């Protein structure tokens, strides 16, 4: 998902576009090596002694991506235009990519609902049905496509307003009459709010684009302009009217999760709502707190949390602050710690470096003023405090150090660990953890190989020859009206925090859509950072038998757990023979870029298993930093590719009188990943960043041959197991 930065990127790009004219291991098979027979755990709370009737069925691990954008998303449409991108990627591309390039078992379409027109939603529904129709027997399809959209709310520029994170809505059904006739966006609370009244194209600039054969046909710009006109002609739905009484041809909105859930209840269709993008700083203000939305939580729909995507990891809670408040509630700049430097502090240091011969007292006054001004600015406005400062000069400020592929300008109180720890009265979140891609080029499951950074991940940037083309045009036709007057900003450090994306893995009893959806709903799922790692996490003494990840269990004794993990197969270059036989060479080259999921015979080694224990708050005043134990236990694994099998227990649980949440991470041996070291820092002896070299996406510092590869430990995160001591209130 493209973040709040696009308030200063998307809308200028929209205006510019208007001005320019214009403006599966084995195919579909899943992993079935060691089938793990277990009893089903119901979706709700499951007291261990209450699971009496159990259906013993073998389960397989299926891999999917539940966060995929096509050019029907407004931001993706802009980024497809020739001055930035390489053309449109419609829903049909996402289906073919999932089937032939990444070879997923399931995926969902999640275009931004706020600007999704009635025509686009109708075509989306048709495309999903066509994708499923090509999947073979419904009981054993090669691919399952789920219908959905993204509800895209943001309040980063409105810090006094609540932050609810973005949410993907996924439906189990696809048939007409069993899915909504309109998607539901966040309306005026949305991330992408277009200006009132959209001007017509500037034909002088259109002639410039048409004269530049290098920029391609004017058709994409004309298509974009037609979409803007179509969007402007679509009225907002009337508020307060039941969803089934609204006309099909209006834009429906819900500005809060409570209203979104109310409207979904009104429709009555089975769905899941998955928060994501919560920790990304250009979405959320510095003090954003996920616990604030507990009063608007729907535990029956909101059962999963996207812990990893192509926009980074939102897992860990760290006791850091970008901004603090004084005794009168005014924002102040915190001092740096050994592991974190707020950007407000760095702004002061940059001013200090520019003091030159200024008297020390006056220099210090300027330093403190810069810090005061910085904490009052919305994200993305740093250049207003230190004009001319380069991305390199900001070093690592605002970013997590020693975290796995983190999101940009991390908001710790929006993380998965924080959400699992926070409570308000009897209300708590019970999230399973998933990964997905958030790819905006219809490339579902794009993390199967680490290559083609600007295609398989989402960093955007103007064409490298854009300024050269404009300069050539100015020589031919120097009239001022023919030259764009809007600035063309160089992508900043944020572009280094886009990755190829993750996967959701489901322990499902079958390959059909109902079996997959049921696995998602009962949280028997886990996240990976893109590699197809195999993972099992069970409570062995669940009363009536082993309870899998995602289960809620009441227990009177010390819990005993078992973890098993097997590394992903190493990828072979190119594509399998059956893929090359199935797709025309031109389509294979455009969709897959000549590289497909193509597993070999050697598995990567699992290095270690890490266990995280969280004890949810007994009361809201408990510091969350004292409740998250990460890691609580660490287990080294054998030095071969056979996998890892460990058992452990928690003797401290009985008698503690409080709930406990456990999940595990399986860490693979190091391998290269796109943007694996986002800022490529040179560090001093203490580990502090003293020189940075961000990976640019355009401009003179952009190297199109550099995928910014660096070693990382790809990983899998299990969904938690939630334990309540016997006799304790939930």
C-alpha positions in Angstrom: 0.0 0.0 0.0 1.3 3.4 -0.9 1.5 5.6 2.2 0.7 9.1 3.3 3.7 10.3 1.4 1.4 10.2 -1.6 -0.5 13.1 -0.3 2.6 14.9 -1.6 3.3 12.4 -4.3 0.1 10.9 -5.7 -1.8 14.2 -5.9 1.0 16.1 -7.6 1.3 13.1 -10.0 -2.4 13.2 -10.6 -2.2 16.9 -11.4 0.8 16.3 -13.6 -0.9 13.5 -15.4 -3.9 15.7 -16.0 -1.6 18.5 -17.2 0.3 16.2 -19.4 -2.8 15.1 -21.2 -2.9 13.3 -20.1 -2.0 14.2 -17.4 3.1 -24.7 -6.4 6.1 -26.5 -5.3 4.8 -28.3 -8.2 2.1 -26.6 -10.2 -0.8 -25.9 -7.9 0.0 -28.8 -5.6 0.7 -27.2 -2.2 3.2 -29.0 0.1 2.1 -32.5 1.1 5.3 -34.0 2.3 4.5 -34.7 6.0 0.8 -34.5 6.3 0.0 -33.6 9.9 -3.3 -35.2 11.1 -5.0 -33.1 13.8 -8.5 -32.4 15.0 -10.2 -29.3 13.9 -10.3 -26.4 16.4 -13.4 -24.3 16.2 -13.2 -20.7 15.2 -14.2 -19.2 18.5 -12.8 -19.7 22.0 -12.0 -23.4 22.5 -11.7 -24.6 26.1 -9.4 -27.6 26.0 -11.8 -30.0 27.7 -14.7 -29.0 25.3 -13.1 -30.3 22.1 -14.8 -33.8 22.2 -15.9 -34.5 18.7 -12.9 -34.2 16.4 -12.7 -34.9 12.7 -9.3 -36.5 11.9 -8.4 -35.2 8.5 -5.0 -34.6 6.9 -4.0 -31.1 6.2 -1.7 -29.6 3.6 0.1 -26.3 3.6 -1.1 -24.0 0.8 0.5 -20.7 0.0 -1.2 -17.5 -1.0 -1.2 -13.7 -1.2 -4.2 -11.8 0.3 -3.1 -8.3 -0.8 -2.8 -7.6 -4.5 -3.5 -4.4 -6.4 -4.0 -3.9 -10.1 -4.1 -0.8 -12.2 -7.7 -0.4 -11.0 -6.2 1.1 -7.8 -5.8 4.9 -8.3 -2.2 5.0 -7.2 -1.3 2.0 -9.3 -3.0 3.7 -12.3 -0.8 6.8 -11.9 2.3 4.7 -11.6 1.5 2.8 -14.7 1.6 5.9 -16.9 4.6 6.1 -19.3 6.4 9.0 -17.5 6.7 6.6 -14.4 5.7 3.1 -15.3 5.5 0.5 -18.0 1.8 0.1 -18.7 -1.4 -1.2 -17.2 -1.7 -4.4 -15.2 -5.4 -5.4 -15.1 -7.0 -8.1 -12.9 -6.5 -10.8 -15.6 -2.7 -10.2 -15.2 -2.9 -10.9 -11.5 -4.7 -14.2 -12.2 -2.1 -15.3 -14.7 0.8 -14.2 -12.6 -0.5 -16.1 -9.6 -1.1 -19.2 -11.7 2.0 -19.3 -13.9 4.7 -17.0 -12.4 4.5 -17.4 -8.6 2.4 -20.6 -8.8 0.3 -19.7 -5.7 -2.5 -21.8 -4.4 -4.8 -18.8 -3.6 -4.8 -15.0 -3.9 -7.2 -12.1 -3.5 -7.7 -8.8 -5.3 -7.7 -5.7 -3.1 -7.9 -2.5 -5.1 -8.4 0.7 -3.2 -12.2 1.1 -2.7 -12.2 4.9 -2.5 -11.8 5.5 -6.2 -13.1 2.2 -7.6 -15.9 3.1 -10.0 -19.0 0.9 -10.4 -17.7 -0.2 -13.8 -14.3 -1.2 -12.4 -16.0 -3.1 -9.5 -18.3 -4.9 -12.0 -15.2 -5.9 -14.1 -13.3 -7.0 -11.0 -16.1 -9.4 -10.0 -16.2 -10.8 -13.6 -12.4 -11.2 -13.6 -12.4 -13.1 -10.3 -15.1 -15.5 -11.6 -13.2 -16.0 -14.9 -10.0 -16.7 -13.0 -11.7 -19.4 -10.9 -13.5 -20.8 -13.9 -10.1 -21.6 -15.4 -8.9 -23.4 -12.3 -10.4 -26.8 -13.0 -12.6 -28.9 -10.7 -13.9 -26.6 -7.9 -13.2 -29.3 -5.3 -9.6 -29.5 -6.3 -8.7 -26.3 -8.2 -5.1 -25.3 -9.2 -5.8 -21.8 -8.0 -8.4 -20.1 -5.8 -9.1 -16.4 -6.4 -10.9 -14.5 -3.6 -12.9 -11.3 -4.2 -12.1 -8.3 -2.0 -11.1 -4.6 -1.8 -8.9 -2.4 0.4 -10.5 0.1 2.9 -7.7 2.7 3.0 -7.9 5.1 5.9 -5.1 7.4 7.1 -4.8 10.2 9.6 -1.0 10.9 9.5 -1.8 14.5 8.5 -4.5 14.7 11.2 -2.7 13.5 14.3 -5.6 14.4 16.6 -7.9 11.9 14.8 -7.8 8.1 15.4 -5.7 5.9 13.2 -7.3 2.6 12.3 -4.8 1.2 9.7 -5.7 0.0 6.3 -7.9 -3.1 6.1 -8.4 -5.7 3.3 -11.9 -7.1 3.0 -12.1 -10.7 1.7 -15.2 -12.6 0.8 -15.6 -16.4 0.7 -18.2 -16.3 -2.2 -17.9 -14.8 -5.7 -21.4 -15.3 -7.2 -23.7 -12.4 -8.0 -26.2 -12.0 -5.1 -23.6 -13.3 -2.6 -21.1 -10.4 -2.8 -21.7 -6.6 -2.4 -22.7 -4.6 -5.4 -20.4 -1.8 -4.3 -17.1 -1.8 -2.5 -16.9 0.3 0.7 -14.1 2.9 1.0 -13.0 5.2 3.8 -14.5 8.3 2.2 -13.2 11.6 3.4 -11.1 9.7 6.0 -9.3 7.9 3.1 -5.7 8.1 2.1 -6.4 9.2 -1.4 -8.8 12.2 -1.5 -9.0 13.8 -4.9 -9.6 17.6 -5.2 -13.1 18.9 -5.9 -13.6 19.3 -9.6 -11.2 17.7 -12.0 -10.0 20.0 -14.8 -9.9 18.9 -18.4 -6.7 17.9 -20.2 -4.2 20.6 -21.1 -3.9 19.9 -24.9 -0.7 21.9 -25.3 1.1 19.5 -23.0 -0.7 16.6 -24.7 1.0 17.7 -27.9 4.3 17.6 -26.1 3.8 14.0 -25.0 2.6 13.0 -28.5 5.7 14.6 -30.0 7.9 12.5 -27.7 7.8 9.1 -29.3 10.0 8.0 -26.4 7.1 8.5 -24.1 4.9 6.1 -26.1 1.3 6.5 -27.2 -0.9 9.1 -25.7 -3.6 6.5 -25.2 -2.7 5.7 -21.5 -3.1 9.3 -20.6 -6.4 9.6 -22.4 -7.5 6.5 -20.6 -6.5 8.0 -17.3 -8.4 11.2 -18.1 -11.5 9.2 -19.0 -11.3 7.4 -15.7 -11.0 10.7 -13.9 -14.1 12.0 -15.7 -15.9 8.7 -14.9 -15.0 9.1 -11.2 -16.1 12.7 -11.1 -19.4 11.7 -12.6 -20.0 9.0 -9.9 -22.0 10.5 -7.0 -21.3 9.6 -3.3 -23.9 7.2 -1.8 -26.3 8.9 0.6 -25.4 8.3 4.2 -27.6 6.4 6.6 -29.4 4.4 3.9 -29.3 0.5 4.2 -26.8 -0.9 1.8 -29.4 -2.9 -0.1 -31.5 0.2 -0.7 -28.6 2.2 -2.3 -28.2 2.4 -6.0 -25.4 0.3 -7.6 -23.8 3.4 -9.3 -22.6 5.4 -6.3 -19.4 5.5 -4.2 -20.1 4.0 -0.8 -18.0 5.0 2.2 -17.5 4.2 5.9 -15.2 6.6 7.7 -14.6 4.3 10.7 -14.2 0.5 11.3 -17.5 0.5 13.3 -19.4 1.8 10.3 -17.5 -0.6 7.9 -18.5 -3.6 10.1 -22.0 -2.3 10.3 -22.3 -2.1 6.6 -20.8 -5.6 6.2 -23.3 -6.9 8.7 -26.0 -5.2 6.7 -24.9 -7.1 3.6 -24.7 -10.4 5.6 -22.0 -12.0 3.5 -19.3 -14.0 5.1 -16.0 -12.0 5.1 -12.7 -11.4 6.8 -11.2 -8.0 7.5 -7.4 -7.9 7.7 -5.6 -4.8 9.1 -2.3 -3.9 7.5 0.1 -1.0 7.0 -0.3 0.0 10.6 3.3 0.7 11.5 4.2 2.7 8.4 5.0 6.3 9.5 3.7 8.0 6.4 0.3 6.5 7.2 0.1 7.1 10.9 1.0 10.0 13.2 3.9 9.4 15.6 1.7 8.7 18.6 -0.7 6.3 16.9 -2.0 3.6 19.2 -3.6 0.4 17.8 -5.4 -0.1 21.1 -7.6 3.0 20.4 -9.6 0.9 18.0 -10.5 -1.9 20.4 -13.9 -0.3 20.9 -14.5 -0.7 17.1 -13.1 -4.2 16.9 -15.1 -7.0 15.3 -13.6 -10.3 16.6 -15.5 -12.4 14.2 -14.3 -10.7 11.1 -11.0 -9.1 12.2 -9.1 -12.3 13.0 -5.9 -11.8 11.0 -3.1 -9.2 11.0 -0.7 -8.7 8.1 2.6 -8.7 9.9 4.8 -8.6 6.7 4.3 -7.2 3.2 6.3 -5.6 0.4 6.2 -2.4 2.6 8.0 -4.2 5.5 7.6 -5.9 8.8 5.2 -4.5 11.4 5.9 -7.2 14.1 8.0 -5.8 16.9 7.2 -3.4 19.7 10.1 -1.2 20.7 9.8 1.4 23.4 10.8 4.3 21.2 9.2 7.7 20.5 9.4 10.0 17.5 7.7 12.7 19.6 7.0 13.1 23.3 4.6 15.5 25.2 5.4 17.9 27.9 3.4 18.5 31.0 1.0 20.8 29.1 0.6 18.3 26.2 2.8 20.1 23.8 4.9 18.1 21.4 8.7 18.0 22.2 11.6 16.2 20.6 12.9 13.2 22.5 16.7 12.7 23.0 18.2 9.8 21.0 19.0 6.5 22.6 21.6 3.9 21.8 19.3 2.2 19.3 17.1 5.0 18.0 17.5 8.6 16.8 14.3 10.7 16.2 14.3 12.7 13.0 13.5 15.8 15.0 16.8 15.4 16.8 18.7 14.8 13.5 17.1 17.9 12.1 18.7 19.9 14.9 22.1 18.3 14.2 21.9 19.1 10.5 21.2 22.7 11.4 24.2 22.6 13.8 26.4 21.3 11.0 25.3 24.4 8.9 26.1 27.0 11.6 29.5 27.7 10.3 30.9 30.8 12.0 27.6 31.6 13.8 28.1 32.2 17.6 27.5 29.0 19.7 24.6 30.5 21.6 22.8 31.6 18.4 23.6 28.2 16.7 22.1 26.3 19.7 19.0 28.5 19.5 18.6 27.6 15.8 19.1 23.9 16.7 16.4 23.9 19.3 14.0 25.9 17.0 14.5 23.3 14.2 13.6 20.5 16.6 10.5 22.4 17.9 9.3 23.1 14.3 10.0 19.5 13.2 7.7 17.9 15.7 4.8 20.1 14.6 5.0 19.0 10.9 3.1 16.2 9.2 5.3 13.4 7.8 7.2 14.0 4.6 7.9 17.7 5.3 11.5 17.5 6.6 12.8 19.7 3.7 10.9 22.6 5.2 13.1 22.5 8.3 16.5 21.8 6.6 16.2 23.0 3.0 18.6 21.3 0.6 19.4 18.4 3.0 19.9 15.2 1.0 18.4 11.8 1.9 21.9 10.6 2.8 22.3 13.3 5.4 19.3 12.1 7.5 21.2 8.9 8.1 19.1 6.3 10.0 16.8 8.7 11.9 13.3 7.5 12.5 14.1 3.9 11.6 14.4 0.8 13.6 17.9 -0.6 13.9 18.6 -4.3 13.9 15.0 -5.2 12.9 14.1 -7.5 10.0 13.1 -5.4 6.9 11.1 -2.9 8.9 8.5 -0.4 7.7 9.6 3.2 7.1 9.4 5.6 10.0 8.2 2.8 12.3 5.2 3.4 14.7 5.7 0.9 17.5 2.3 1.2 19.1 0.7 0.0 15.8 2.7 -3.2 15.7 1.5 -6.8 16.0 3.2 -7.3 19.3 1.6 -4.2 20.8 -1.8 -5.2 19.5 -1.5 -8.7 21.0 -0.5 -7.2 24.4 -2.9 -4.3 24.8 -6.3 -4.6 26.5 -9.2 -2.3 27.3 -11.4 -3.7 30.0 -12.3 -7.2 28.7 -11.5 -6.4 25.1 -8.4 -7.8 23.4 -7.2 -8.6 20.0 -6.8 -12.3 19.0 -4.9 -12.0 15.7 -3.4 -14.7 13.5 -0.4 -13.5 11.6 -0.1 -13.5 7.8 2.2 -12.2 5.1 1.3 -10.9 1.7 2.8 -8.7 -1.1 0.8 -5.4 -1.3 2.2 -5.4 -4.9 0.7 -2.7 -7.1 1.5 -4.3 -10.5 -0.8 -7.3 -10.3 2.1 -9.5 -9.3 0.5 -11.8 -6.7 3.2 -13.5 -4.6 6.1 -11.6 -6.1 8.6 -12.6 -3.5 9.4 -16.0 -4.9 12.8 -14.7 -6.2 14.8 -11.6 -5.3 15.2 -9.7 -8.5 13.7 -6.9 -10.6 13.4 -4.4 -7.7 11.1 -1.9 -9.5 8.8 -4.6 -10.9 8.6 -7.2 -8.1 8.6 -4.5 -5.4 6.8 -1.1 -5.3 9.5 1.6 -5.4 8.3 4.2 -7.9 10.2 6.8 -9.8 10.1 9.0 -12.9 11.7 7.6 -16.0 15.5 8.1 -15.8 15.3 10.0 -19.1 12.4 12.2 -18.1 14.4 15.4 -17.5 16.4 14.7 -20.7 13.2 14.4 -22.7 11.8 17.6 -21.3 15.1 19.4 -22.0 15.0 18.2 -25.6 11.4 19.4 -25.9 12.3 22.8 -24.6 14.9 23.1 -27.3 12.2 22.3 -30.0 9.3 24.2 -28.5 10.4 26.6 -25.7 7.0 28.2 -25.2 6.3 28.3 -21.4 2.9 26.7 -21.8 4.5 23.6 -23.1 6.5 22.9 -20.0 5.2 21.4 -16.7 5.5 23.8 -13.8 5.0 21.3 -11.1 8.1 20.0 -9.2 9.2 16.5 -10.0 10.4 15.3 -6.5 13.3 12.8 -6.3 12.2 9.7 -4.3 13.6 9.9 -0.8 14.7 7.3 1.7 11.2 5.8 1.7 11.9 4.1 -1.7 14.6 2.0 0.0 11.9 0.4 2.3 10.0 -1.5 -0.4 10.6 -5.2 -0.5 9.3 -8.1 -2.8 6.7 -9.1 -0.3 5.5 -12.1 1.7 3.1 -15.0 1.7 0.3 -16.4 3.8 0.5 -20.1 4.4 -2.7 -22.0 5.4 -3.0 -25.4 7.0 -6.1 -26.5 5.0 -8.0 -29.8 4.8 -8.5 -29.3 1.0 -7.6 -27.1 -1.9 -11.1 -25.7 -2.4 -12.1 -22.1 -1.5 -14.1 -23.2 1.6 -11.3 -25.2 3.1 -8.8 -22.3 2.6 -11.2 -19.7 4.0 -12.0 -21.9 7.0 -8.2 -22.2 7.7 -7.9 -18.4 7.5 -10.9 -18.0 9.8 -9.7 -20.4 12.5 -6.2 -18.7 12.3 -4.4 -21.9 11.4 -2.1 -19.8 9.2 1.3 -18.3 9.3 3.3 -15.6 7.5 6.5 -15.9 5.5 8.8 -13.2 4.2 8.4 -14.7 0.7 10.2 -18.1 0.9 7.9 -21.1 1.1 9.1 -22.2 4.6 7.1 -25.0 6.2 6.0 -24.5 9.7 3.9 -26.2 12.4 3.3 -24.9 15.9 1.2 -26.9 18.3 0.1 -27.0 21.9 0.6 -30.7 22.7 -1.5 -30.9 25.9 -4.6 -29.1 24.7 -6.8 -31.4 26.6 -8.5 -33.3 23.8 -5.4 -33.5 21.7 -2.9 -31.1 20.1 -4.2 -27.6 19.4 -2.7 -25.9 16.4 -1.5 -22.3 15.9 -4.4 -19.9 16.2 -6.2 -21.8 18.9 -7.6 -20.4 22.1 -7.3 -22.8 25.0 -8.1 -22.8 28.7 -5.4 -24.7 30.6 -4.6 -25.6 34.2 -1.1 -27.1 33.8 2.2 -26.1 32.2 1.7 -25.9 28.4 3.9 -28.1 26.3 4.6 -26.9 22.8 6.2 -28.4 19.7 7.6 -26.6 16.7 8.6 -28.1 13.4 10.1 -26.1 10.5 11.6 -27.0 7.1 13.4 -24.5 4.9 12.2 -23.5 1.4 13.6 -25.1 -1.7 16.3 -23.2 -3.4 15.1 -21.6 -6.6 16.4 -22.6 -10.0 16.8 -19.9 -12.7 14.2 -19.5 -15.3 10.7 -21.1 -15.5 9.6 -24.7 -15.5 8.9 -26.4 -18.9 5.2 -26.5 -18.3 5.0 -22.8 -17.8 7.0 -22.1 -21.0 4.6 -24.4 -22.8 1.5 -22.7 -21.4 2.3 -19.0 -21.9 3.3 -17.3 -25.1 6.9 -16.0 -24.9 5.8 -12.4 -25.0 3.4 -12.8 -22.1 5.9 -14.9 -20.1 8.4 -12.1 -20.6 6.0 -9.3 -19.6 4.4 -11.0 -16.7 7.1 -13.1 -15.2 10.1 -11.2 -16.6 11.5 -14.6 -17.6 11.7 -15.9 -14.0 9.1 -18.1 -12.3 8.8 -20.0 -9.0 11.0 -22.9 -10.0 12.0 -25.0 -7.0 15.1 -27.2 -7.1 15.9 -30.2 -4.9 18.0 -28.7 -2.1 16.3 -27.0 0.8 17.7 -24.0 2.6 18.7 -24.6 6.2 16.6 -23.4 9.2 19.2 -21.8 11.6 17.1 -21.3 14.7 13.6 -21.1 16.2 12.7 -18.1 18.3 9.8 -18.1 20.7 8.0 -14.9 21.6 5.8 -14.8 24.8 3.4 -11.9 25.4 1.4 -11.5 28.6 -1.5 -9.2 27.7 -2.2 -6.3 30.0 -4.1 -7.0 33.2 -5.0 -3.2 33.2 -4.3 -0.4 30.8 -1.5 1.2 32.9 0.8 -1.8 32.6 3.8 -0.9 30.4 3.7 -3.0 27.3 7.5 -3.1 27.2 7.5 -5.3 30.3 4.9 -7.7 28.8 6.5 -8.5 25.4 9.4 -11.0 25.8 11.2 -11.2 22.4 12.8 -13.6 22.2 11.6 -15.6 25.2 13.4 -18.7 24.1 15.9 -19.5 21.3 16.6 -23.0 19.9 19.5 -23.6 17.5 18.7 -26.1 14.7 20.8 -28.8 13.0 23.4 -27.7 10.5 21.8 -29.5 7.6 18.6 -29.1 5.5 16.6 -31.7 7.4 14.7 -29.0 9.3 14.1 -28.4 12.9 12.0 -30.1 15.5 11.9 -28.6 19.0 9.7 -28.9 22.1 9.5 -26.6 25.1 7.2 -25.9 28.0 6.3 -22.9 30.2 6.4 -23.9 33.9 5.6 -20.4 34.9 2.2 -20.3 33.3 0.3 -22.3 36.0 -0.3 -20.1 39.0 0.5 -16.9 37.1 -3.2 -16.0 37.1 -2.8 -14.3 33.7 -3.2 -15.0 30.1 -0.3 -15.7 27.8 0.2 -15.5 24.1 2.9 -17.6 22.3 4.2 -17.5 18.7 7.3 -18.7 17.0 9.7 -17.5 14.3 11.7 -19.9 12.1 14.8 -18.2 10.7 16.4 -19.5 7.6 20.1 -19.3 6.7 21.2 -15.9 5.1 20.3 -15.2 1.5 20.2 -12.1 -0.6 17.1 -9.9 -0.7 16.0 -6.8 -2.5 16.6 -3.8 -0.2 17.9 -6.2 2.4 19.8 -3.3 4.0 17.5 -0.4 3.2 19.9 2.5 3.9 23.2 0.6 3.4 24.7 2.3 6.4 28.3 2.4 7.3 28.5 2.0 11.0 30.8 3.0 13.8 32.0 0.7 16.6 28.7 1.2 18.5 26.6 0.3 15.5 25.4 3.8 14.8 24.9 4.8 11.2 27.5 7.4 10.2 27.0 7.3 6.5 24.1 6.1 4.4 23.6 5.2 0.8 19.9 4.8 0.1 18.8 2.8 -3.0 17.2 5.4 -5.3 14.4 4.6 -7.6 15.0 7.4 -10.2 17.1 10.4 -10.9 20.9 10.6 -11.4 21.6 8.4 -8.3 19.4 5.6 -9.6 21.2 2.5 -11.0 18.7 0.4 -12.9 21.0 -2.6 -12.7 21.3 -2.4 -8.9 18.6 -4.5 -7.1 20.1 -3.4 -3.8 20.7 -6.9 -2.7 21.9 -7.6 0.9 21.8 -10.8 3.0 18.9 -11.3 5.3 17.4 -14.3 7.2 14.1 -15.0 5.5 11.6 -16.2 8.1 8.2 -17.5 9.0 6.0 -16.3 11.8 3.4 -18.6 13.3 0.0 -17.4 14.4 -0.1 -17.3 18.2 -1.6 -19.8 20.6 -3.7 -18.0 23.2 -3.8 -19.5 26.7 -6.1 -18.6 29.6 -5.5 -20.2 33.0 -8.4 -22.3 34.3 -10.9 -20.3 36.2 -9.6 -17.0 34.9 -11.9 -14.5 33.3 -11.3 -13.8 29.6 
